[in-house]
Amino acid sequence: MPYQFSCSGGNCQFMIRSSSSDEVKRLVRAHVRMTHGGRIDQSDLERDMERIELA
């Protein structure tokens, strides 16, 4: 089942969708570090990552 994450930081339009939750987590951490200059807590990442069903 695919996973999706949309960044809610300011006017950021970063969104990722992947069948691998590990890949989503890795890329979200890299995005937050490079774009927003910070880190994301594991609990925030888990809360904001969604499982999606494909039609």
N, C-alpha and C positions, 0 to 999 in steps of 0.2 A: 504494500500500500504506500503510495507516495506521501511525502511530507512537504510542508510549505512553511515559509517564514517570511513575514513582511516587516520591515523596519519601521518603527513608529517614532524615530528620532527627528523632530522638526519637520522640514520639508523633504526628508529623505524618501526616495522612491525605490529603494533596494528591495527586491523580492527574489526568493529562490525557491525552486521546487525540484525535488529529487526523490528517487525511490530509496535512497540511503539516508537514514537519520544521522549517521556519523558524518556523512559528507555535508549535510545541511549545517550541523553544529560547527564543523571545522570552518566552513566558509562564512558563517555568521560571525564567529569569533574574529576571523581575519577582517571582515568588513567593519565591525565595531572598532577594532584596534586601529585600522588604517584611516577610516573615514571620520570617526567620531573621537579618536584619540583616547579611548578608554577600554574597559572590559565589560563583559556582560556576565552577570551571575548565572550559575547553572540553573537555579530555580526560575529566573526570568526567561532564560532560553527555553526551558521545558514548557513553561506556561504559554509562551508566544508561538511555539512551534505547533502546527496543526497537522493532523492526519486528514488527507483528502481522498475522496472517492472519485475515480474517473468514470465518466458517463459511458 
